[in-house]
Amino acid sequence: MPDLAAPLIAWYRDHARDLPWRRPGFGAWGTLVSEFMLQQTPVSRVVPHLEAWLVRWPTPAALAADAPADAVRQWANLGYPRRALWLHRAAVEIRDRHDGVVPRDVDALLALTGIGDYTARAVAVFAYGDRHPVVDTNTRRVLARAVDGRSQPGPPARRDLAAMDAILPAGDAESAVVNAAAMELGATVCTARAPRCEDCPIADRCAWRAGGYPDTGDERRRQARYEGSDRQARGAVLKLLRDAAAHAVALADVLPDWPDPLQRDRAVDSLIADGLAEASGGTLRLPR
């Protein structure tokens, strides 16, 4: 396998974006919150929400002391609002199980609500400086092209961690930089649709480039159209509940003019099932 670490480290030091979670002293709680928010959400949308969140809840205990509804409301329009509930539950677990300190151990992190392989290792690496492979969508694309000679990665799999581990240097600090650099390269240069190979620090070691950029297919899941979807209906119901502040909304007043009443009702039912809304006495409200 070609040495990818050295050029990635050199490139990252000169080209990394200035992002809040990369600044010294950002802390494990801020890192955890940022990773929850960054899932399937662009950086530009996350930064202002992250800063507001940490001003309001600078510690896990501060968030745990407030109601889940406050977390959902503060989440605003970030999308995938179950993440707000999961983050609140994780904060409660951190307070109750870990004395309010975000754990360092990967297994302890994995035991928290809403935390999977990526987030657990991201916190351990970027907040605590430990050596673990960290793999997100951007990293997987870089590995698929540079190592496997594929135009796009296959579906996520456990082997992705082994593939990333194979290019990491032995030292903790250097491996953390390589993890971050692979993500940054995939996000800004080795992009899905228009890679800028002329700006890539590992272009001379890239198997995909050496093979003449073959089209090996794209197995990525396609996001269903939002307009007219059940997701749009869920978002509209949730916005209504957020705007209602602490008040409950009569079920009869929940999107009465929605063009598809059955879709609206499915949205209400699914929000209740996900714990994002509560129905009682003919009313609907955010979870208490």
C-alpha positions as CSV (number, residue, x, y, z in Angstrom):
1,M,0.0,0.0,0.0
2,P,1.4,3.4,-0.9
3,D,2.3,5.8,1.9
4,L,-0.6,8.2,2.1
5,A,0.0,9.6,5.6
6,A,2.9,11.9,4.9
7,P,1.4,13.9,2.0
8,L,-2.0,14.0,3.8
9,I,-0.4,15.5,6.9
10,A,1.5,18.1,4.9
11,W,-1.5,19.1,2.9
12,Y,-3.8,19.3,5.9
13,R,-1.5,21.6,7.8
14,D,-1.7,24.1,4.9
15,H,-5.3,23.7,3.7
16,A,-7.5,22.6,6.6
17,R,-10.5,24.9,7.1
18,D,-10.8,26.8,10.3
19,L,-13.7,25.1,12.0
20,P,-14.7,25.4,15.7
21,W,-14.2,21.8,16.6
22,R,-10.6,21.9,15.3
23,R,-9.5,24.7,17.6
24,P,-7.4,24.1,20.7
25,G,-9.4,23.6,23.9
26,F,-12.7,22.9,22.2
27,G,-13.4,20.0,24.5
28,A,-15.0,16.6,24.3
29,W,-18.6,17.8,24.9
30,G,-18.3,20.3,22.0
31,T,-16.8,17.6,19.8
32,L,-19.6,15.2,20.7
33,V,-22.3,17.8,19.9
34,S,-20.6,18.8,16.6
35,E,-20.5,15.1,15.5
36,F,-24.2,14.7,16.2
37,M,-25.0,17.8,14.2
38,L,-22.7,17.0,11.3
39,Q,-24.4,13.7,10.5
40,Q,-25.8,14.2,7.0
41,T,-25.7,18.0,7.4
42,P,-23.4,20.5,5.7
43,V,-20.8,22.3,7.8
44,S,-22.1,25.7,6.9
45,R,-25.5,24.9,8.5
46,V,-24.0,23.3,11.6
47,V,-21.6,26.1,12.8
48,P,-24.2,28.7,13.9
49,H,-26.4,26.0,15.5
50,L,-23.4,24.5,17.3
51,E,-22.2,27.8,18.7
52,A,-25.7,28.6,20.0
53,W,-26.1,25.2,21.5
54,L,-22.9,25.4,23.4
55,V,-23.7,28.8,24.7
56,R,-27.0,27.5,26.1
57,W,-25.7,24.1,27.3
58,P,-21.9,24.3,27.8
59,T,-21.8,20.9,29.6
60,P,-23.7,17.6,29.4
61,A,-25.2,18.3,32.8
62,A,-26.6,21.6,31.6
63,L,-28.5,19.9,28.8
64,A,-29.6,17.0,30.9
65,A,-31.2,19.4,33.4
66,D,-33.6,20.8,30.7
67,A,-36.5,19.0,29.0
68,P,-36.1,17.0,25.8
69,A,-38.5,19.5,24.2
70,D,-35.9,22.3,24.7
71,A,-33.4,20.2,22.8
72,V,-35.8,19.6,19.9
73,R,-36.7,23.2,19.8
74,Q,-33.1,24.4,19.9
75,W,-32.3,21.9,17.1
76,A,-34.5,24.1,14.9
77,N,-34.2,23.2,11.2
78,L,-31.1,21.1,11.3
79,G,-33.0,18.1,10.1
80,Y,-33.2,14.5,11.4
81,P,-34.5,15.8,14.7
82,R,-34.2,12.5,16.5
83,R,-30.6,13.4,16.8
84,A,-31.7,16.1,19.3
85,L,-33.5,13.6,21.4
86,W,-30.6,11.2,21.3
87,L,-28.2,13.9,22.3
88,H,-30.3,14.8,25.2
89,R,-30.5,11.2,26.3
90,A,-26.7,10.9,25.9
91,A,-26.3,14.0,28.1
92,V,-28.4,12.4,30.8
93,E,-26.4,9.2,30.6
94,I,-23.1,11.1,30.8
95,R,-24.3,13.0,33.8
96,D,-25.6,9.8,35.6
97,R,-23.0,7.3,34.5
98,H,-19.8,9.3,34.0
99,D,-20.1,12.2,36.5
100,G,-20.8,14.7,33.7
101,V,-17.6,14.0,31.8
102,V,-17.8,12.7,28.2
103,P,-16.0,9.3,28.4
104,R,-12.8,8.6,26.5
105,D,-13.2,4.9,26.1
106,V,-14.7,3.8,22.8
107,D,-16.9,1.1,24.3
108,A,-18.2,3.5,26.9
109,L,-19.0,6.0,24.2
110,L,-20.7,3.3,22.1
111,A,-23.0,2.6,25.1
112,L,-24.4,6.1,25.0
113,T,-27.7,6.8,23.1
114,G,-27.3,7.7,19.4
115,I,-23.5,7.0,19.2
116,G,-22.2,4.6,16.6
117,D,-18.8,3.5,15.4
118,Y,-18.0,6.8,13.7
119,T,-19.0,9.2,16.5
120,A,-17.4,7.1,19.3
121,R,-14.1,7.0,17.5
122,A,-14.3,10.7,16.4
123,V,-14.6,11.8,20.0
124,A,-11.8,9.5,21.2
125,V,-9.5,10.7,18.5
126,F,-10.3,14.4,18.0
127,A,-11.1,15.3,21.6
128,Y,-8.8,12.9,23.5
129,G,-6.0,12.3,21.0
130,D,-6.2,8.5,21.0
131,R,-5.3,6.3,18.0
132,H,-8.4,4.8,16.2
133,P,-9.5,4.8,12.6
134,V,-12.3,7.3,12.0
135,V,-14.4,6.7,8.9
136,D,-17.1,9.0,7.4
137,T,-18.5,9.2,3.9
138,N,-15.7,11.5,2.7
139,T,-13.0,9.2,4.1
140,R,-14.6,6.2,2.5
141,R,-14.6,7.9,-0.9
142,V,-10.9,8.8,-0.5
143,L,-10.0,5.2,0.4
144,A,-12.1,3.8,-2.4
145,R,-10.3,5.9,-5.0
146,A,-6.8,6.1,-3.7
147,V,-6.5,2.5,-2.4
148,D,-9.1,0.4,-4.3
149,G,-9.2,2.2,-7.6
150,R,-13.0,2.7,-7.5
151,S,-14.9,5.7,-8.5
152,Q,-17.2,5.5,-5.5
153,P,-17.2,3.5,-2.3
154,G,-19.5,0.6,-1.7
155,P,-22.0,0.4,1.1
156,P,-20.6,1.1,4.6
157,A,-19.0,-2.0,6.2
158,R,-16.8,-2.9,9.2
159,R,-13.9,-3.4,6.7
160,D,-13.8,0.4,6.3
161,L,-12.3,0.7,9.7
162,A,-9.5,-1.8,8.8
163,A,-8.9,0.0,5.6
164,M,-8.4,3.3,7.4
165,D,-6.3,1.8,10.1
166,A,-4.0,0.4,7.5
167,I,-2.9,4.0,6.4
168,L,-2.6,5.5,9.8
169,P,0.9,6.1,11.3
170,A,1.8,4.6,14.6
171,G,1.8,7.8,16.6
172,D,-1.4,9.1,18.2
173,A,-1.0,12.7,17.2
174,E,0.0,11.9,13.6
175,S,-2.9,9.4,13.2
176,A,-5.4,12.0,14.4
177,V,-4.2,14.4,11.7
178,V,-4.4,11.7,9.0
179,N,-8.0,10.9,10.1
180,A,-8.9,14.6,9.8
181,A,-7.0,15.0,6.6
182,A,-8.7,12.2,4.8
183,M,-12.1,13.6,5.8
184,E,-11.1,17.1,4.7
185,L,-9.7,15.9,1.4
186,G,-13.0,14.1,0.6
187,A,-15.0,17.1,1.6
188,T,-13.1,19.7,-0.3
189,V,-11.1,18.1,-3.1
190,C,-11.9,14.4,-3.7
191,T,-15.6,15.2,-3.9
192,A,-18.3,12.8,-5.2
193,R,-19.3,14.5,-8.4
194,A,-16.4,16.8,-9.4
195,P,-13.1,15.7,-7.8
196,R,-10.3,18.2,-8.3
197,C,-7.5,15.8,-8.9
198,E,-5.1,18.5,-9.9
199,D,-5.2,19.8,-6.3
200,C,-4.9,16.4,-4.6
201,P,-1.8,15.8,-2.5
202,I,-2.0,12.0,-3.1
203,A,-2.8,12.1,-6.8
204,D,0.5,10.5,-7.7
205,R,-0.4,7.6,-5.4
206,C,-4.0,7.2,-6.3
207,A,-5.1,3.8,-7.8
208,W,-8.2,5.3,-9.4
209,R,-6.1,7.9,-11.3
210,A,-3.5,5.4,-12.2
211,G,-6.2,3.2,-13.7
212,G,-7.5,6.0,-15.9
213,Y,-10.5,7.0,-13.7
214,P,-12.7,4.0,-14.5
215,D,-16.4,4.2,-13.7
216,T,-16.9,1.3,-11.4
217,G,-20.5,2.1,-10.5
218,D,-22.2,3.9,-7.7
219,E,-23.9,1.9,-4.9
220,R,-24.7,4.9,-2.7
221,R,-28.2,5.1,-1.5
222,R,-30.2,7.9,-3.1
223,Q,-32.1,10.3,-0.8
224,A,-35.8,10.3,-1.7
225,R,-37.2,13.6,-3.0
226,Y,-38.1,15.9,-0.2
227,E,-40.9,17.9,-1.9
228,G,-44.2,16.2,-1.2
229,S,-42.6,13.5,0.9
230,D,-43.6,12.2,4.4
231,R,-40.3,13.8,5.6
232,Q,-41.6,17.2,4.5
233,A,-44.9,16.5,6.4
234,R,-43.0,15.5,9.5
235,G,-40.9,18.6,9.3
236,A,-44.0,20.8,8.9
237,V,-45.7,19.3,12.0
238,L,-42.5,19.6,14.0
239,K,-42.0,23.2,13.1
240,L,-45.6,23.9,14.2
241,L,-44.9,22.3,17.6
242,R,-41.6,24.2,18.0
243,D,-43.2,27.5,17.2
244,A,-45.9,26.8,19.8
245,A,-43.2,27.0,22.4
246,A,-44.4,25.3,25.6
247,H,-48.0,25.1,24.5
248,A,-49.8,22.1,23.2
249,V,-51.6,22.3,19.9
250,A,-55.1,20.9,19.3
251,L,-54.9,18.0,16.9
252,A,-57.6,19.7,14.8
253,D,-55.2,22.6,14.3
254,V,-52.2,20.5,13.2
255,L,-51.8,21.4,9.5
256,P,-55.6,21.4,8.7
257,D,-54.9,22.6,5.2
258,W,-52.2,20.0,4.4
259,P,-53.0,18.7,0.8
260,D,-52.8,15.0,1.9
261,P,-54.5,14.5,5.3
262,L,-53.5,10.8,5.4
263,Q,-49.8,11.9,5.0
264,R,-50.2,14.5,7.7
265,D,-51.7,11.8,10.0
266,R,-48.8,9.5,9.2
267,A,-46.4,12.3,10.1
268,V,-48.1,12.8,13.4
269,D,-48.1,9.1,14.2
270,S,-44.4,8.7,13.3
271,L,-43.4,11.7,15.4
272,I,-45.2,10.2,18.4
273,A,-43.6,6.8,17.7
274,D,-40.1,8.4,17.6
275,G,-40.7,10.2,20.9
276,L,-40.6,13.6,19.2
277,A,-44.2,14.5,20.0
278,E,-46.7,13.6,22.7
279,A,-50.5,13.3,22.3
280,S,-52.8,13.8,25.2
281,G,-56.4,15.0,25.5
282,G,-56.8,15.8,21.9
283,T,-53.6,17.9,21.8
284,L,-50.1,17.5,20.5
285,R,-46.9,18.9,21.9
286,L,-43.1,18.4,22.1
287,P,-41.9,15.8,24.5
288,R,-41.6,16.9,28.2
